[in-house]
Amino acid sequence: MQIFNSWLVKDYIAHRGFHNDIYPENSLGAFANAIENGYAIELDVQQIADGTLIVFHDYVLSRMTGRDGYTKNLIGPELDSYKLSGTDFSIPTLEQVLALVDGQVPLLIEIKNESNVGRLEQTLYDLLKNYSGEYAVQSFNPYVLEWFKLNAPNVLRGQLSSFLKNENLSWFKKFVLKRMLLNRKVSCPDFISYDAKSLPNRFVNRFKKLPLIAWTIRSQSEYMKVVKYCDNIIFEGFEPKI
């Protein structure tokens, strides 16, 4: 398959950018640092109250900004006032990130959407249609990927999964998502992204024809434990060597 020769397999992917004590996760600084070091970038996208797409992982603001509130209630003009981890970097919009990266390295875009599918995905695709760089999308939500399958089949899409032990989900949702039971009829992914702590397992083995990305690797020793089971990694806190 052509995807096995693509950047998704060949380029190490920096988790939320190549972040450190100077450049916070999902900041323009972390993304610039990834570009400088030649790493593909994984980032998180969600939609705020006015429809703007922001690059931010959590649904609550406190961990990264020290302020109370929920991302869903934000509006674009407020973003500059929300500083990340005590630095001068603020919450970036996806438009800002796309302008910064500008095709210099590939992007792996995690779509964070646990509610109605359509609005966020359409807004995202409208931005990406005019972006000339390499990218792929991924999500835990199979119906997000189904939207791309139906509306933008040209976009590479990946099914995220894990054993979901600490997630606040019903046992049935955990049962289905852990086993990726909706892969064949709903999401039809081009690749799998699975929690490295749960590799290898029989669920990913069912999809051996698809590239497997392991997340999130935080040391060289963790990488060496999982390297024989996966085709690539999403990493943070170190520089992988093979």
Salt bridges, closest charged atoms under 4 A:
GLU25 OE2 - ARG16 NH1 3.12
GLU25 OE2 - ARG63 NH2 2.76
GLU42 OE1 - HIS15 NE2 3.92
ASP44 OD2 - ARG16 NE 3.62
ASP58 OD1 - HIS57 ND1 2.64
ASP58 OD2 - ARG63 NE 2.75
ASP126 OD1 - LYS129 NZ 3.28
ASP190 OD2 - ARG157 NH1 3.94
ASP195 OD2 - LYS197 NZ 3.32
GLU236 OE1 - HIS15 ND1 2.71
GLU236 OE1 - HIS19 NE2 3.16
GLU236 OE2 - ARG218 NE 2.95
